[in-house]
C-alpha cells in the first residue's frame, strides 16, 4: 500500500511540475542568465570603477539567474492549479506578433533611418499589440516616446546613433 501512495504522490508532483507556467518561465530566465553570465567573462571584466565590456553581461546574467530561481521557487509555494496550461485558453497571437516585431523593426529602421524612426516604429507596432489600443493612441504614444527617447539617449546620454539618417548602414 505504501508504494502505491508514493507513486501517486510522485505522479501528482510530476503533473503539477509539468503543467506550471512559472517553472517554464523561471527555467527560461535561468537559461538566459547562464548564457550571459558564462559569456560575459570571455571579455575583459574590469573593476567597479573601470568596468570592462564583460562586466555588465556577467552581472545581469547573475541577476537573471537569481530572478529565475525566485520565479520557479514561487511556483512551488503557489496554488495547486493542476490544470494550469503553458499557453492560455485563447492566445493573443496578434499581440504577441506585434510585441516581438517591435525590436526587429527597431533594428531595421535603426540601420536605415536612425534613432527617431526606429523608436517610433518599435513603439507604434508594439503598442498595437494591446487589445484596447487604437491607431490614434498608438501614434500619440509612439510620438511621445520618440521625442523623450531621442532627447534622453541622443542629446543627454550622447549615444552614438544618428537621429535621422537615410540609407542602409549595415
C-alpha positions as CSV (number, residue, x, y, z in Angstrom):
1,X,0.0,0.0,0.0
2,X,2.8,2.4,0.8
3,X,4.5,2.1,-2.7
4,X,1.2,2.9,-4.4
5,X,0.7,6.0,-2.3
6,X,4.2,7.2,-3.0
7,X,3.7,6.5,-6.7
8,X,0.5,8.6,-6.7
9,X,2.3,11.4,-4.9
10,X,5.2,11.3,-7.4
11,X,2.8,11.4,-10.3
12,X,0.8,14.3,-8.8
13,X,4.0,16.2,-8.3
14,X,5.2,15.5,-11.8
15,X,1.9,16.6,-13.3
16,X,2.0,19.8,-11.2
17,X,5.6,20.4,-12.3
18,X,4.8,19.7,-15.9
19,X,1.8,22.0,-16.1
20,X,3.1,25.0,-14.3
21,X,4.0,28.1,-16.4
22,X,6.1,29.5,-13.7
23,X,8.6,26.6,-13.9
24,X,9.0,27.2,-17.6
25,X,9.3,30.9,-17.2
26,X,11.9,30.5,-14.3
27,X,13.8,27.9,-16.3
28,X,13.9,30.1,-19.4
29,X,15.1,33.1,-17.4
30,X,17.8,31.0,-15.7
31,X,18.9,29.8,-19.2
32,X,19.3,33.3,-20.5
33,X,21.1,34.3,-17.3
34,X,23.5,31.4,-17.6
35,X,24.3,32.3,-21.2
36,X,25.0,35.9,-20.3
37,X,26.9,35.0,-17.1
38,X,29.1,32.4,-18.8
39,X,29.8,34.5,-22.0
40,X,30.5,37.8,-20.1
41,X,33.8,36.8,-18.6
42,X,35.2,36.0,-22.1
43,X,35.5,39.7,-22.4
44,X,37.6,41.9,-20.0
45,X,35.6,42.3,-16.8
46,X,37.5,45.3,-15.2
47,X,36.5,46.6,-11.8
48,X,33.6,48.5,-10.4
49,X,35.4,51.8,-11.0
50,X,36.7,50.9,-14.5
51,X,34.1,48.4,-16.0
52,X,35.1,46.4,-18.9
53,X,32.8,45.2,-21.7
54,X,32.2,41.9,-19.9
55,X,31.1,43.4,-16.6
56,X,27.5,44.2,-17.3
57,X,26.6,41.0,-19.1
58,X,28.1,39.0,-16.3
59,X,26.3,41.0,-13.6
60,X,23.0,41.0,-15.5
61,X,23.3,37.2,-16.1
62,X,23.7,36.6,-12.3
63,X,20.7,38.8,-11.6
64,X,18.7,36.9,-14.2
65,X,19.7,33.6,-12.6
66,X,18.5,34.9,-9.2
67,X,15.3,36.2,-10.7
68,X,14.6,32.9,-12.5
69,X,15.2,30.9,-9.3
70,X,12.8,33.2,-7.4
71,X,10.1,32.8,-10.1
72,X,10.5,29.0,-10.1
73,X,10.6,28.9,-6.3
74,X,7.4,31.0,-6.1
75,X,5.7,28.3,-8.2
76,X,6.5,25.7,-5.5
77,X,4.8,27.9,-2.9
78,X,1.9,28.9,-5.2
79,X,-1.5,27.5,-5.5
80,X,-2.2,23.9,-6.7
81,X,-3.8,24.6,-10.0
82,X,-3.1,21.2,-11.6
83,X,-4.9,22.1,-14.9
84,X,-2.9,25.3,-15.5
85,X,-1.6,25.2,-19.0
86,X,1.5,26.6,-20.6
87,X,-0.5,28.5,-23.2
88,X,-3.6,30.4,-22.3
89,X,-7.0,29.2,-23.5
90,X,-7.2,31.9,-26.2
91,X,-3.7,33.1,-27.0
92,X,-3.5,36.6,-28.4
93,X,-1.3,35.8,-31.4
94,X,-1.6,39.3,-32.9
95,X,-0.4,40.9,-29.7
96,X,2.5,38.5,-29.4
97,X,3.4,39.2,-33.0
98,X,3.3,42.9,-32.6
99,X,5.4,42.9,-29.4
100,X,8.0,40.6,-31.0
101,X,8.1,42.6,-34.2
102,X,8.9,45.8,-32.2
103,X,12.6,45.1,-31.5
104,X,13.0,43.7,-35.0
105,X,11.7,46.9,-36.5
106,X,14.0,48.9,-34.2
107,X,17.0,47.1,-35.7
108,X,15.8,47.5,-39.3
109,X,14.7,51.2,-39.0
110,X,17.7,52.0,-36.9
111,X,20.1,50.8,-39.7
112,X,18.0,52.5,-42.4
113,X,16.8,55.7,-40.8
114,X,18.3,56.4,-37.4
115,X,17.1,56.6,-33.8
116,X,13.9,58.6,-34.4
117,X,12.3,56.3,-37.0
118,X,13.5,53.2,-35.2
119,X,12.0,54.2,-31.9
120,X,8.7,55.4,-33.5
121,X,8.3,52.1,-35.4
122,X,9.2,49.9,-32.4
123,X,6.8,51.7,-30.0
124,X,4.0,52.1,-32.6
125,X,3.9,48.4,-33.6
126,X,4.4,47.2,-30.1
127,X,1.5,49.4,-28.8
128,X,-0.8,47.9,-31.4
129,X,-0.4,44.6,-29.6
130,X,-2.6,45.8,-26.8
131,X,-6.3,44.9,-27.4
132,X,-7.5,48.2,-26.1
133,X,-5.1,50.3,-28.2
134,X,-6.3,52.4,-31.1
135,X,-4.3,53.7,-34.0
136,X,-4.6,57.2,-32.5
137,X,-3.4,56.2,-29.1
138,X,-0.5,54.2,-30.6
139,X,0.5,57.2,-32.7
140,X,0.5,59.5,-29.7
141,X,2.4,57.1,-27.5
142,X,5.0,56.4,-30.2
143,X,5.4,60.2,-30.8
144,X,5.9,61.0,-27.2
145,X,8.3,58.1,-26.5
146,X,10.3,59.0,-29.7
147,X,10.7,62.7,-28.5
148,X,11.6,61.6,-25.0
149,X,13.9,58.8,-26.2
150,X,15.8,61.0,-28.7
151,X,16.2,63.7,-26.1
152,X,17.4,61.3,-23.4
153,X,19.6,58.9,-25.4
154,X,21.0,61.2,-28.2
155,X,21.3,64.6,-26.5
156,X,21.6,63.8,-22.8
157,X,23.4,60.5,-22.8
158,X,25.1,61.1,-26.2
159,X,24.6,57.6,-27.5
160,X,26.5,57.4,-30.9
161,X,23.4,56.7,-33.1
162,X,22.2,59.3,-35.6
163,X,18.8,60.7,-35.0
164,X,17.9,60.8,-38.8
165,X,19.9,59.1,-41.4
166,X,18.6,57.8,-44.8
167,X,20.1,54.8,-46.4
168,X,21.5,51.5,-45.3
169,X,24.3,51.4,-42.9
170,X,24.7,47.6,-42.5
